[in-house]
Amino acid sequence: MVALGITWILDGLEVTLAGSVAAAWRDEASLGLDASQVGLANSAYLAGAVTGALFFGWLTDRMGRKRMFSVTLGLYLLATAGTAFAWDLPSLFVLRFLTGAGIGGEYSAINSAIQELIPARRRGWTDLVINGSFWIGAALASGATLVVLDPRVFGPDLGWRVAFFFGAAIGAVIIWLRRFIPESPRWLAIHGRLEEADAIVTDIERRVAAQGQALPPVETRAAKVTPRSATSLAEVARTMVRIYPRRVVYGLTLMIAQAFFYNAIFFTYAMMLTDFYDVPAPSVGWYILPFAAGNVLGPLVLGRFFDSWGRRPMIVLTYSASGLLLLASGLAFRAGLLDATTQTLCWSVTFFFASAAASAAYLTVAESFPLEIRAFAIAIFYALGTGLGGVAAPWLFGALIESGSRDQVLLGYVLGAALMLVAAGVARVIGIDAERRSLEDVAKPLSWE
């Protein structure tokens, strides 16, 4: 759980750091960027995540889940440490792009492993909790920025640089921990490596039995499998367009809505507090902590209902609640009814539901397509969702905030809320009831005859 969840912890760390150090990047004693340039640097991170997800997702289906763990995490470590040495906007842009590429590549491999290693009866809750660990990283980053952005501790051009070494230090520990995650037995079996797959499952059974738990007989189903080393891009496209077109529309809608919703709000969180509520930049971390708490609690509290009540009703609930709450808080902001504290409380409640909704989007995409194309499918939907709904969001909201107009900012909130409500409607009509079903029942492997 820890080794798999670190991907989201690191992503939360990076996104929070980028938002929290925005004021430091804008300081003339540092990089001297304006608000739109800060948004551009953050969009570079998201663009890198899109590119990395596609490239490493394609490799993950060919080379295995486990092998990509070290490659993508290693890229992240080098790039985030390099960010500390950025000297102008172009260098910051490139390094943030590479950092995002490492994290994006992680998403495909890790989400595939979660789906293929977790029992069906707990798959939804486990997936949501691991995805929700993003906000543990956010909380860690918030605590770190309270120290490194304190002008009494570090100067304006040094504190934010120290902050980016924090993520590299965490990632270095996890490279060692990743050794204990097995390769997916499902992936091994499809690729003709049956002895390796059997050895992994036998070892799991041995450890469970050693704990004194009796294992009941397995109800087996015979399936003739034609092993393959890779699946062509043409077959990937044919599978999605001809066999699962409704799932493509469904997954894309969920991913675009949550990507815009999250990236628009969170990448500009610090600028909202500093520009409209005059919160000092070193104090922004205090406001992110309760926001992060709401995001962690959402999947923890609501996640179990995705396995018991069901995927479809919970996705409708969480997406609808997120959209309506954001709209309400946006109207209160425009009317001048909120201060920094009440604005943070509104966002914390909103993202209690939005965090579960966003995690559910990854869950839906990861379990809706066949094993042979799972990692690449995750990458495609992450790329399209983030590219269409997320990359432009930080830049757009950065420009709206820089205008200084509450009316302009409200327009952004309305757009984010509308996307979430549309996604809830789509889920109600074409949602998939995948709870407590094996992956092979939800989507038959392509290599089964």
Helices and strands as residue ranges (DSSP letters): H 2-20, H 22-26, H 35-63, H 65-83, H 89-117, G 120-122, H 123-132, H 134-148, H 159-177, G 178-180, H 185-190, H 194-210, H 233-238, I 239-243, H 245-266, H 269-277, G 281-283, H 284-308, H 311-334, H 340-367, G 371-373, H 374-389, H 392-402, H 406-430, H 439-442
